């Protein structure tokens, strides 16, 4: 009797997983953008500090990161720019924040300036000041921004976004193969949970 119950419970779990997987439809909740997946599991969010939708998506991105910390990565794009080439400057600054292990702190501060304080950062000096306020010396910022490593990493982010066809933000791509479609969850009762579940589903697909 006990074995039968265990088997029945296992069958229910498999059925539940199958039903959940069936809830996600290609062309509705995600689309296939490449033939081959990346060699390692990856959930990449392509975003911009100048995108208000990215700012509003931050709680969702943090939820996905907390669920899949080893797979989640953020990549800043340069094609959104309020003035001149400051979009490229911001991408480089994001790389600097990552290398200094201040990504979350700096990101929160930049979004706060751009969309809460209505003090859009439109120059390298503006961005530099944010780093200084958050404990990075001006000299350290200048040295990092001028380094080949930072510039190369920033260029790599932009190239990858271009190669994956990213032309809007935020864009979430799983394993370099599946693009998540937020619009597919218009009728969701819990968008944040459902969107995170989709990321996990595609991660294992």
N, C-alpha and C positions, 0 to 999 in steps of 0.2 A: 504493500500500500504506500509506504514512504517513497519507494523508488518511483512509483507511478506518479505521485504528487510532484516529486522533483522534476520528472520528465515533463509533466504537464506545465509546470511553472517555467521551465526552460523554453518550451514551445511558445508559451505566451510572450516571453521576452523577445524571442526571435520574430514572432508575428508583429509585436509592437514596433520593433526596430524596422521591420520591412514596411509597415504602414507609415512610419515617420519618414523613411527614405522616399516613399511614393508621394509624399506631400510636396516634395521639391521637384519642380518640372523644368526641364531644359527649355529655354525660350521664354520662360515666365519668371523663374527665380534666379536663373543663371544662364550664361551662354558659353559655349566652347570657343576659345579664341586661338587655340594652338593644337597641333597634333600630338605633341609630346609634353609630358609634365617635367618639372624640375627634378633633379636627382634627390633633393631633400625636401621634406614637407615645408611649405611656406605660405603664409597669408600676408600679402603685401598691400598696405594702404598707401596709395599715391594721393598726396594732399598738398595744399598750399596754405600758408599762414595768412594769405590775402583772400581766402575763400570763406565766406560766412557759413556756408553749408558744412565745411570741414570743422569749423568751430562748434557748430551744433551737433556734429557727429562724434565729438570727442568722447562723451560718455559711452557710446557704442563701441568705439575703437578700444577704449580702456577695458570694456567688458570682454571683448574678443582677446585682447592681450592677456587678461587674467585667466581666461579659459585655456589659451594655447600659447603660453609664454615663450616656448622654444621655437615656435613657428612664426609668430607675429613680427612683422617689420614695418616701419614707416619709411616712406621715401618722399622727400619734398620735390615738387616740380617747379620749373622756372618760368613756364609760359604765362602764368598769371602775375602781372606786375603793375602796380599803381603808377609807376613812373620809371622811365628809362629801363635800365637793366637791373633794377633793384631786386627783381625776382631771382636772378642768378646769384646776386649777393646773398639773398636770404637762404637759398639752397646751400651755399657754402657755409653760412653761419649755422645752419641746422647740422651740417656735418661736424663743425667745430663743437657744437653742444654735445653731440654724440660722443666724440672723442674725449671730451672732458668729463664724461659721465654726468652731464647736467641737462640731458635731453628733456626730461619731464618738467623740471623747474623752469628752464628757459622757454619751453613751448608754452607753458601756462602763462608766463609773463607776456610773451609776444601776443598771444591771442587776447589777453586782457587789454593790452594797449590798443590793438587794432579794432576790437569790437565791443569792449565795455567802456573804456575811457575815451573812445572816439578820437584817439591820437595815433592815426595811421603812421606806421614806420615807413618812411619813403626815401631814406638815404642810409648809406653805410654807417654814418655817424649815429643816426638814430638807433640802429641795431646794436652798434658798439656800446652805446650808453646802457641798453638793457642788460648786456652781459656784465658791465661794470657794476650796475645796481645789484646784480645777482652773484657777486663775489668773484668775478673774473677780471683780472687787471687789464687795463687797456693794452699794455705791451704784450701780454699773453694772447689776447684776442688778435692783435695785429700780426703777430708772428704766425699764429695758426692759420689765419685767413690767407697769408702769403705763401703758405707751404704747398708744395707740389702734391703731397698726399691728399690734402683737403680738396684742392681743385680737381684732382683726378676722380676722387670719390663723388664729388658733386656732378661732374660731367657724366659719370657712369649712371647716376640716378636718372638724369635727363635722357640719356641714350636708351635706358631700359624702358622708361615710360613711353618713349617714341616707338620703340620696337614692339611694345605690347599694344600700341594704338590708344594709349591714354590721352584723351583730349578734353576731359572734364574732371572735376574733383568734387568730393572724394571718390576714388575708384578703388575697389577692393578686388584683388586678383589672387586666386588660390592656386598654388603649385604651377604658376606661370601658364596655366591652361584654362582656368575657369574664371570668368568675370561675374561677380555677384551683381544682381539687379535689384536694387532697393525698391523700385517701383512695383515689383512683383508682390510686395507685402502691404499693399494699400489697405487691404481688409484685415490685416493682422490685429489681434487684440493685445499683443505684446511684441512690438516690432523689434526691440532690443534683443529679447530672448530668441525670437525666431531667426533673426539675421545672424546671431552668433551660432545658432544650431546649424544654419546653412553652411557657415564657414567650416564647422567641424565635419559635416557630411561630405563636403567637397574635398576636405583634407584627406579623407580616407578613400575617396572614390578612385 
